[in-house]
Amino acid sequence: MNGYRCLVVVGAQWGDEGKGKIVDMLADEADVVARYQGGANAGHTVHVGDEEFILHQIPSGILHPGKRCLLGNGVVLDLEKFFAELDGLIARGIDAEARVGVSGRAHLLLEYHKRLDLANEQARGAGKIGTTGKGIGPAYEDKIARRGIRVADLRRPERARILLREATMRANERLLAAGAEPLDPERLVDETLARSERLIPLITDVGREVTHALGRGERVLLEGAQGSLLDVDHGTYPFVTSSNTTAGGAATGTGIGPTAIDAVLGVVKAYTTRVGSGPLPSEIPGELGERLRDLGGEYGATTGRPRRCGWFDAVVVRYAARVNGLTGLALTKLDVLDSFDEIRIATAYRVGDDELEEFPDDLALLEEAVPVYETLPGWKTSTAGARSIDELPAAARDYIRRVEELTGVPAWYVGVGTEREQIIRVGGA
């Protein structure tokens, strides 16, 4: 992290950019790693030697001994998945439980949220958003409607019992109306309160911890989930997640002031992917798109769903740079492009007679957009063994420079494989 004391790592496309690997690398230099939004729909895949770890809610910094890992108030906490993930890490020899803290202001994601998510998505028919069915949307819906249940509520079992029972009965009305199976309120109450006994010792004030850590001169890493184009305000609405994935969400999702943040690192693939429905202007149809998917292993870490693949979209990343205030880029999966004769970059969109260089807010306009491409020569050689920017082929270096020029953001890191040592430090953090 060099001179940066509070660094945000954010996805600058539609998610799945490789944030987990970048956070894992940076966590070695950090003292505190905090997750600021999202739920168990995120899947950060990290390779350590021959081992693969898929983390859903716990920050990637947990793989480094001695790092304090926090889940902020912006997270929706799935208790069942959280403890399963924690136990999985402990079984693999990681002292996870002693180093994890959970904000008392975080909201609970419960079984009825998952049932409602599936029922809602089914009811949309052809207009499906493509959610993971993990209950994220309904959990945030309850939060915004001021009927959610927070982690801190579990400290008072009798009050929690009333809140949980009422919430389940309310959800059952909606499930029955949708033709879905209702839940037994007493079973849900008992299971949640049983898990709360283990959770309560982990409750902390995340904002206070982060502020005090910075006051002591420690370094803090703030980790987001999904990507900027899935932000509920700034993404391709309604094909978005239900929280603020952009860097502004890092302050509100952890309980610190925005002036505490002094750098924002945007993680981007050397191409573009997205899961589920919604526009993807630079999507590559047919065999070439399938080839890119297979070379990149583009299947969801959480769901296994195949990702849609396209060329690097500079319009998207320029927009992400603006809404996040990006100070640097981490360009991942450059090695996936090693075998291509030519590589394209979308530099603008054409809609009718107009050429757009800015990402539009009109979904209908975006769905009509045809990318304006610039074609660069491929390098046709493996980059996996490169450990410095000078060891990359000249054409690969030219590609990186062109990405920097078109996005207006310098590359700080370049990824050429799945291992920790396959991240090339170019400059910056």
N, C-alpha and C positions, 0 to 999 in steps of 0.2 A: 504493500500500500504506500510505500515510500513516505512522502510528507503529508499524505492525506489522513486526517484523524477520523473523519466520518464519511464513508463512501457508500453510495447506493449502487447496487447492481440490478439493472432492470432489463427485461427483454424488449428489444426495439423492433420486433416484427409481430407475428401472431402466436408467440410462445414456442416452446420446444427448441430454443436457440442454443442451449447448452449452458444455461446459467448455473446449474448445479456444479458443473465441472469448474467453471470460472470462480465461483464462490469457494469451492473446495481448495483451489490453489491460493486464493487471496487470504483465506482463513488462517493459513500458516503464519501470516504477519499480523493478524488481528487478535484482539483480546476478547471481544464480544461479537457474536453474530446473531442478528435478530431478523425474524421473518415478519413482514408487515401486512400481508393480506392473503386472501385465498383460503383454500381448505385442502382436503385430501384428494382433490381432482388433479393437483399438481404432481408431477413425477420427475424428480431430479435424479438423473443417472450419473453415478460417479464411479470411476474405475481406480482402484488402488492395487497396484501390482496385478495379480491374477484374479483379484476379487472384484465383483460388481455389487454396488449398493444402489438401491432405488429408494429414495427418500421422498415421502409424500407431505409430511407436515413439519418434521423436525429439520431445522436448518442444516445445510451441508457441512458447516463447521464442526459438527459433532464427531466427524471422523478424525479430528485433530485433538490429541490429548490436551487437557487443561483449558479448552475454550468454553466460555459461557455461552449457551445457546438459548435464545428467548423466542417465544411466540407472542407477538404483539396483540393489542386490542383489535386490530383490523382483521385478524384471522377468525374464521369460524371453525371451532374445534370439534372434530369427530372423535369422541372419547374412545370408542371401540377401536378405531383404526390407529389412534394415537398410541394407545398402550400396546397394541399388536406390533407397531413399528418399534417402539421402545424396547419391548422384550426381544424382538429380532436382533436389534443392535447389541443388547446385553449378551445374548446367546453367542454372538460372534466376538465376544471379548472386549466390547467397547463400554467404558464406564459412563453410560449415557444418562441414567436417571439423576445422578448427583450433579450434573452440569446443566440440566434443562430447567427453565422457568417459564411459566405460563401467565399471561396477564389476567388479572381478575376481571378486567373489562372485556375480555374476549367473549364472544357469543358461542353457545353450544349448538352443534349440529346433531340432531337426533334422528332416530329411525323414521319418524313421520315425515321429516324433510325429504328423505330419500324416496319414500313412497309418493309424496306429492310431486317431486321432480319428475318421476317416471310417468305419473298420471298426466301432468301438465304437458309433457312433451308428446305423449300419445295423442292428446286432444288437439294438438296443433296440426296434425295430419301432414299435408304437403308443405306446410310452413314451419316444419321442425327447425329448431335452432341448432341442434346437434350437441346437446349437453352431455356430460359424462354420466348423468343419472346419480351423482354422488350427493345430491341434496343441497348444493351450494346456493343456487338461486333462491329456493324457499327459505333457507336459513337467513340470508341477507334480507329477504322480503320481510321476515318477522322482525329483524333488527330495525329496519327503517320504519315499520309500522308500529314500533314501540311495544311489541308483544313478545320479544325474544327473551331467552333465559341466559343469563351471563354466568361465567365461571364463578364469580364471587357469590352468586346466589346459593351455591352448593355448601357454603360455610354454615348455613342455617337450614338443617335438614327438614324441619317441619314446614318452613316457608317454601323450600324447594319442592317438597312433596305436593303442596297445593298448586304451585306454578306448573309443575310438570303434568299433573293430572288434568288441569284445565286446558293446557296447551294441547295435550293429546286428544282430548274430547273435541276441541275446536278443530283440530286437523282431521279427526275422524268424520266430521260433518262434510268436509270438503272431499275426502276420499270416497265416502259413500255416494255423494252427488256425482262423482266421476266414474262410479261403478267399480271402484277399487276396494281391496280388502282393508278393513279397519284394523287398528291395533288395540291390544289389551292395555288400557292405561296403567293398571297396577303393575303389570309386568315391566313396562317401560320405566315406571317410577323406581321400582326395586332395583333394576339393573343399573340405572343411572346413579342412584345413591350408593350402590355397592362400589361402583368405579370411583365415585367422588372421594372415598376414603383414601385412595391412593393419590388422587389429584391434588387435594387440599394442601399437602406439604409443598407442592411445586408452585403454588400461586405466588406471584410477585407483582410489583408495580414496575412494569417494563420501562416506562418513560423515566422513572426515577433512577432505575439501574443504569440506563444508557447515559443520562445526564451526569450522574456521579462518575461513571467510567470516563467520560470525556473530561470531566473536571480533574481527574487524577492523571490526565495525560495519556490514557489508554486509547487504543484504536478500535473503532466500531465499524462493522460491516452490516449494512441493511440489505436484506435479500427479498426480492419480489417473486411472485409466481405468475404464470402465463406471460403475456406480452402486451406491449403498448397498444396494439390495434385491437386488443380485447378489453380495453378499459371501458367501463360503463359510460363514461362521458366522452372520451376522445377516440373510441374505437369504432368499428363498423357496425354500429347499433342498428338493429337489435341482436345481431350475431356477435355478442360479446359475453364476457363474464359479468358478475354482479358486484364488482368492487373496483376501486381505483388502482390499477396495476402500474400506473405511471409514477414517476419519482415523487410527485407531490403526495401520493398516498403513503410514502415512507415516513413522512413526518406525522401525519394524522394517524397512521396505523401503528405507530410505536409510542406516541405521546411525547414527542419532542418538537421544538420549534424549527421551522425551515432553515433558520440561520445557523443551526448546528451542523447542517450538511455542507461539505465543502467540495464534493466532486460526485459526478454521476457517470457510471460506466454502462454504456449500452451494449448488450450482447446481440450479435446478429450472425446468422449463418452466411456462408459465402453464396448461398442461393436463398430461396424463400419456401416456407412450408406453412400450411395451416391444417387443423383438424376440424372436421364438421362442416356445416353449411356456412354460406356467406361468400362475398366476393373475394377473388384472388386474381387480380388483373394479369399478373405475369405467369399464370398457371400454364404448364407445358402439357399438351394433350398427347395421348397415344403412347407409343413404345418409348420415346425419349423421356417422358415424364416417369414412366415405370422404371426405366433404367436408373434414373436419378434416385428414385425412392429405394430401389434395391441396393444401390451403392452406398447410400447414406443410412441404411437401416431405419427408414422413416416409418416407424410404427410406435404408437403411444406407449410410454413406459407404464402408465396406469391402466389403460384400456386395451392396448394392443391394436387399436384402430389404425389403418393405413393413413398416412398423411398425404394431402395433396401437395404437389411439388411444382415449383416454378423458378424462373431465373431471378437473380438478385434484383430487387425493386428499389431503386434509389429514391423514388417519390415517397414511398412508405418510410424509408429510414430518414430522409430529410424532415419529414413530418414528425417522426418520433424524436429526432434531435431537438426540434423546437419545443414540443410539449413536455419533454423531460429536462431540457437544458443540458444535453449530453456534453460531457467534457472529453470523452474518449470512447473508442469502440473496441470490443473484443470480437474479432472475426473468426468464427469457428468453422470447422469442417471444410477447410480449404482443400484438404486431400481428396475429398469426394469428387472434386472436379478434375482430378489428375489425368483422366483418360479421355477427356473431351477434346475434339479437334478445334471447336470454337466455343466461346462462352459469351453469353449475352447479358446485358444489363439494361433494365428498363429505366430510361432517363426522363420520360414524360408520358402522358396519356393523350390519346386523340379521341375526342368525342364530337362526332360530326365534323364540322370545319374548324373546330377549336382544338388547340393544343394546350393541355394543362400541365404545369410544372409543380403545382401545389396539390396536395391530397384533398379531394372534395369532401364536403360534409353531407352531400346528397347521395343516398344509397342507390337510387335509380340511375343517377349519373355515373356512379362508380361501376355499376353493372354493365353499362354501355361502353365503358372505357376500353380502348385498344392500346396496348403498350407501344410506345415508340422505343425501339431497341437500338443500342449500340453494340456492335460485335467486336470482340477481342479475340486474338489467337490463343488457343490452349497451349499448355506447356508439355503435355504428353510424356511426363515423367513423374515418378513418385516424389512426393514432398514429405513423406512420413518420417524420414530420417533427419530432416532439417532441424537444427537447434538454434539457429540464428537467422535473422532476416537475410543476411548475405548468402546463406546456404540454399535459399530458395531459387528456383529457376527464374531467369530474367522476366519471362512472360508472367509468372505468378506475382513477382514484385510489381510489375506494371499494372496488373489487375488490382492489387491492394491500393496502389496509388490512385487509380481511377475511382475506386470506391470512396477514398478519402476526399477526392476533389468533388465528386457528385453529391456527397452527403454533407460536406463542410465540417467533418469531424475526423480527427486523427486516429489512426489505429494504434492502440496501446498493446494489444495482444493478438496473435494469430494462432489458431489451433490447427494442427495437422494430424490429429489422431485422438484416441480415447484416453491415453495415459497422461498422468500429471506432467511428465517430462516432455510431452508433445505440445506444450503451449509455449510459443515463442514470445518473449517479452520484447516489444518494439520500443516502448517508451511510456511515459505517464505514470500510472499508479504502481 
